[in-house]
Amino acid sequence: MTEDAALGPPPGVDPAVPTTARVYDALLGGTTNFEADRRAAEVFASHIPQARECARLNRTALIRGVEYLVREAGIDQIIDIGCGLPTGRNTHEAAQGIAPGVKVVYVDHDPMVVSHAEALLAGNHNAIVIGADLLEPERIVSHREVRSFLDFERPVAVMIIGMIMQISDEQRPDDIIATLMDAVPSGSRLFLTSWPDTGEPEQRALSRACIETLGNGWSRPVEALERHFLGMEMAPPGLEYLPRWFPEEPERPVPGTAELEPYERTQMAGIAKKA
């Protein structure tokens, strides 16, 4: 039992039911999780032995993307949707480490995430957290706290990291993204990571593990992932596998796709700019 589990869950949290945020935390070696979440993490590892490495790849890509948004794109307002539990460097820490005035809104529907984020952000006047679901994008962009905290007349970065694959085709992920991007002005960015499906066993194994443990999680053809960016201009190197994705260093020598380990081809990232 972790320290957090020993203290008991916040109201609204069922420790017997694994959640995305807590399973991700367990895969990253965090302590804000319960036995059900650690069992789910083991299911991931049984399907793809490098599941923990996959989680770490996603986390390092998040940091690289945030650093690009702040340092190169000049973004000073971020909405991080499906932010998950505080673990290692977080979005506001990476952003404010470059420019202390960057404002960050964290969004998550898990009460445990909101509770821990509120504690972490106490005293930080440039970061807040709200409880909301990616499936309700209108609620996010019209939320009173979000509207009063951010200036929607200036560019905003919308981050959906490791989340869009949990939205089924029937739930129309592109429409969700369009609603979010319609609410932000020209010059705003979309930063997204997701799971490609090129037919490789490891890619499909990751999806099976997610569906088995969390009831969702779909890899999609690369063409479908490209459509998530709604035709917006992609920052170099475009949509790319995480070990090859360095938006601040587009000329950086990277391994060829064939040189990547199969698990390194399970996730892709991209950043696009709204015209």
C-alpha positions as CSV (number, residue, x, y, z in Angstrom):
1,M,0.0,0.0,0.0
2,T,1.3,3.4,-0.9
3,E,1.4,6.4,1.5
4,D,-1.5,7.9,-0.4
5,A,-3.6,4.7,-0.2
6,A,-2.9,4.5,3.5
7,L,-4.3,8.0,4.0
8,G,-7.5,7.0,2.1
9,P,-8.9,8.2,-1.2
10,P,-10.5,11.7,-1.7
11,P,-14.3,11.8,-1.9
12,G,-15.5,10.4,-5.2
13,V,-12.5,8.1,-5.7
14,D,-13.0,4.3,-5.8
15,P,-9.6,2.7,-5.1
16,A,-10.9,-0.6,-6.5
17,V,-11.3,0.8,-10.0
18,P,-8.1,1.7,-11.9
19,T,-8.0,5.1,-13.6
20,T,-5.8,6.4,-16.4
21,A,-4.0,8.9,-14.2
22,R,-3.2,6.4,-11.5
23,V,-2.1,3.6,-13.8
24,Y,0.1,6.1,-15.6
25,D,1.5,7.1,-12.3
26,A,2.2,3.5,-11.4
27,L,3.9,2.9,-14.7
28,L,6.1,5.9,-14.0
29,G,7.1,4.6,-10.6
30,G,5.0,7.1,-8.7
31,T,3.3,6.5,-5.3
32,T,-0.1,8.1,-5.9
33,N,-1.9,4.9,-6.9
34,F,-3.7,1.9,-5.4
35,E,-3.4,-1.8,-5.7
36,A,-5.9,-1.9,-8.6
37,D,-3.8,0.6,-10.5
38,R,-0.6,-1.4,-9.9
39,R,-2.4,-4.6,-11.1
40,A,-3.4,-2.7,-14.2
41,A,0.1,-1.6,-14.8
42,E,1.2,-5.2,-14.6
43,V,-1.3,-6.1,-17.2
44,F,0.2,-3.4,-19.5
45,A,3.6,-5.0,-18.8
46,S,2.3,-8.4,-19.6
47,H,1.1,-7.2,-23.0
48,I,4.2,-5.1,-23.8
49,P,7.2,-5.6,-21.5
50,Q,8.5,-2.1,-22.2
51,A,5.3,-0.4,-21.0
52,R,7.1,1.6,-18.4
53,E,9.6,2.8,-21.0
54,C,6.6,3.8,-23.1
55,A,5.2,5.9,-20.2
56,R,8.6,7.6,-19.7
57,L,8.9,8.3,-23.4
58,N,5.5,10.1,-23.3
59,R,6.6,12.1,-20.3
60,T,9.8,13.3,-21.8
61,A,8.0,14.2,-25.0
62,L,5.6,16.3,-22.9
63,I,8.6,18.2,-21.4
64,R,10.2,18.7,-24.9
65,G,6.9,20.0,-26.3
66,V,6.3,22.4,-23.4
67,E,9.8,23.8,-23.8
68,Y,9.3,24.3,-27.5
69,L,5.9,26.0,-26.9
70,V,7.4,28.5,-24.4
71,R,10.9,29.1,-25.7
72,E,10.4,28.9,-29.5
73,A,6.7,29.6,-30.1
74,G,6.5,32.3,-27.4
75,I,3.4,30.8,-25.8
76,D,2.6,32.0,-22.3
77,Q,-0.8,30.4,-21.8
78,I,-1.4,26.6,-21.7
79,I,-4.4,24.4,-21.1
80,D,-3.2,20.8,-20.2
81,I,-6.2,18.5,-20.6
82,G,-6.0,15.1,-19.0
83,C,-3.0,16.3,-17.1
84,G,-2.7,13.3,-14.7
85,L,-1.1,13.1,-11.4
86,P,1.9,15.2,-10.4
87,T,5.0,13.2,-11.1
88,G,8.5,14.3,-12.0
89,R,8.6,17.6,-13.9
90,N,5.1,18.9,-14.6
91,T,3.9,21.2,-17.3
92,H,3.9,24.3,-15.2
93,E,7.4,23.5,-13.8
94,A,8.8,23.1,-17.3
95,A,7.1,26.2,-18.6
96,Q,7.7,28.5,-15.7
97,G,11.3,27.3,-15.5
98,I,11.8,29.1,-18.8
99,A,9.4,32.0,-18.2
100,P,7.9,32.4,-14.7
101,G,4.9,34.3,-15.9
102,V,3.5,31.4,-18.1
103,K,-0.1,30.6,-17.0
104,V,-1.1,27.0,-16.9
105,V,-4.6,25.5,-16.5
106,Y,-4.6,21.8,-15.6
107,V,-7.8,19.9,-16.5
108,D,-8.7,16.4,-15.3
109,H,-11.9,14.6,-14.4
110,D,-10.3,12.4,-11.8
111,P,-11.0,13.8,-8.3
112,M,-7.7,12.4,-7.0
113,V,-5.8,14.4,-9.7
114,V,-7.6,17.6,-8.8
115,S,-7.0,17.1,-5.1
116,H,-3.2,16.5,-5.5
117,A,-2.8,19.3,-8.1
118,E,-4.5,21.8,-5.8
119,A,-2.0,20.9,-3.1
120,L,0.9,21.1,-5.5
121,L,-0.1,24.5,-6.8
122,A,-0.8,26.1,-3.5
123,G,0.9,29.5,-3.6
124,N,1.5,29.4,-7.4
125,H,-0.5,32.3,-8.8
126,N,0.1,31.3,-12.4
127,A,-1.3,27.8,-12.4
128,I,-4.7,26.4,-11.5
129,V,-6.6,23.1,-11.9
130,I,-10.2,22.5,-12.7
131,G,-12.3,19.3,-12.7
132,A,-13.6,18.6,-16.2
133,D,-13.7,15.9,-18.9
134,L,-12.2,16.0,-22.4
135,L,-15.5,14.6,-23.6
136,E,-17.1,17.9,-22.7
137,P,-14.8,20.4,-24.5
138,E,-17.4,23.2,-24.4
139,R,-17.4,23.0,-20.6
140,I,-13.6,23.4,-20.5
141,V,-13.4,26.4,-22.8
142,S,-16.4,28.2,-21.2
143,H,-15.4,27.4,-17.6
144,R,-15.6,30.5,-15.5
145,E,-12.2,30.0,-13.9
146,V,-10.5,29.3,-17.2
147,R,-12.1,32.4,-18.8
148,S,-11.1,34.7,-16.0
149,F,-7.6,33.2,-15.7
150,L,-6.5,33.2,-19.4
151,D,-6.7,35.9,-22.0
152,F,-8.5,34.3,-25.0
153,E,-7.5,37.3,-27.2
154,R,-4.0,36.0,-27.2
155,P,-2.6,32.6,-28.3
156,V,-3.2,29.6,-26.1
157,A,-1.5,26.1,-26.3
158,V,-4.0,23.3,-26.0
159,M,-2.3,20.1,-24.8
160,I,-3.9,16.6,-25.1
161,I,-1.1,14.3,-24.1
162,G,-1.7,10.6,-24.0
163,M,-5.5,11.1,-24.0
164,I,-7.0,11.3,-27.5
165,M,-6.6,7.5,-28.0
166,Q,-9.1,7.0,-25.1
167,I,-11.8,8.7,-27.2
168,S,-13.6,6.2,-29.5
169,D,-14.4,7.0,-33.1
170,E,-18.1,7.1,-32.1
171,Q,-17.2,9.9,-29.7
172,R,-15.8,11.9,-32.6
173,P,-12.3,12.9,-31.3
174,D,-11.8,15.4,-34.2
175,D,-14.9,17.2,-33.3
176,I,-13.7,17.5,-29.7
177,I,-10.4,18.9,-30.9
178,A,-12.2,21.3,-33.2
179,T,-14.3,22.7,-30.4
180,L,-11.3,23.4,-28.3
181,M,-9.3,25.0,-31.1
182,D,-12.3,27.1,-32.3
183,A,-12.3,28.7,-28.9
184,V,-8.7,29.9,-29.1
185,P,-7.3,32.7,-31.4
186,S,-4.9,32.7,-34.3
187,G,-1.4,31.8,-33.3
188,S,-2.6,29.2,-30.8
189,R,-1.1,25.7,-30.8
190,L,-2.3,22.1,-30.5
191,F,0.1,19.7,-28.9
192,L,-0.9,16.1,-29.1
193,T,0.5,12.6,-28.5
194,S,-1.3,9.4,-29.5
195,W,-0.8,5.8,-30.7
196,P,-0.3,5.0,-34.3
197,D,-1.5,1.7,-35.9
198,T,0.8,0.6,-38.7
199,G,0.1,-3.1,-38.0
200,E,2.9,-3.7,-35.6
201,P,2.2,-6.2,-32.8
202,E,3.5,-3.9,-30.0
203,Q,1.2,-1.1,-31.1
204,R,-1.9,-3.3,-31.0
205,A,-0.7,-4.9,-27.7
206,L,-0.7,-1.4,-26.1
207,S,-4.2,-0.8,-27.2
208,R,-5.4,-4.3,-26.0
209,A,-3.8,-3.6,-22.5
210,C,-5.6,-0.3,-22.2
211,I,-9.0,-1.7,-23.3
212,E,-8.6,-4.6,-20.9
213,T,-7.7,-2.5,-17.9
214,L,-9.5,0.8,-18.5
215,G,-12.2,0.0,-21.1
216,N,-10.8,2.2,-23.8
217,G,-7.7,3.0,-25.8
218,W,-7.5,2.8,-29.5
219,S,-4.5,3.0,-31.8
220,R,-5.3,4.6,-35.2
221,P,-3.8,4.8,-38.6
222,V,-1.2,7.5,-39.0
223,E,-3.5,9.3,-41.5
224,A,-6.2,9.4,-38.8
225,L,-3.7,10.9,-36.3
226,E,-2.8,13.5,-38.9
227,R,-6.5,14.5,-39.2
228,H,-6.5,15.3,-35.5
229,F,-4.5,18.4,-36.3
230,L,-7.4,19.7,-38.5
231,G,-5.2,20.7,-41.4
232,M,-3.2,23.2,-39.3
233,E,0.5,23.9,-40.0
234,M,2.7,21.4,-38.3
235,A,5.9,22.4,-36.6
236,P,8.9,20.5,-37.8
237,P,9.5,17.6,-37.7
238,G,5.7,17.1,-38.1
239,L,3.9,14.1,-36.6
240,E,6.8,11.8,-35.6
241,Y,7.7,8.9,-33.3
242,L,8.7,10.1,-29.9
243,P,12.4,9.2,-30.0
244,R,12.6,11.1,-33.3
245,W,10.6,14.1,-32.2
246,F,12.6,17.2,-31.2
247,P,10.7,20.3,-32.2
248,E,13.4,22.7,-30.8
249,E,16.0,20.9,-32.9
250,P,14.4,20.0,-36.2
251,E,17.9,19.4,-37.8
252,R,19.0,17.1,-34.9
253,P,20.3,13.7,-36.2
254,V,17.9,11.0,-35.2
255,P,17.7,7.3,-35.6
256,G,16.0,6.0,-38.7
257,T,12.5,4.6,-38.2
258,A,13.8,1.1,-38.8
259,E,16.4,1.6,-36.2
260,L,13.9,2.2,-33.4
261,E,12.9,-0.6,-31.1
262,P,9.3,-1.8,-31.7
263,Y,8.1,-0.2,-28.4
264,E,9.6,3.1,-29.5
265,R,7.2,3.1,-32.5
266,T,4.1,2.9,-30.3
267,Q,3.6,6.6,-29.8
268,M,3.8,9.8,-31.9
269,A,3.7,13.5,-31.2
270,G,3.1,16.7,-33.0
271,I,2.5,20.4,-32.6
272,A,0.4,22.5,-35.0
273,K,-0.3,26.2,-35.3
274,K,-3.7,27.7,-35.8
275,A,-3.7,30.2,-38.7
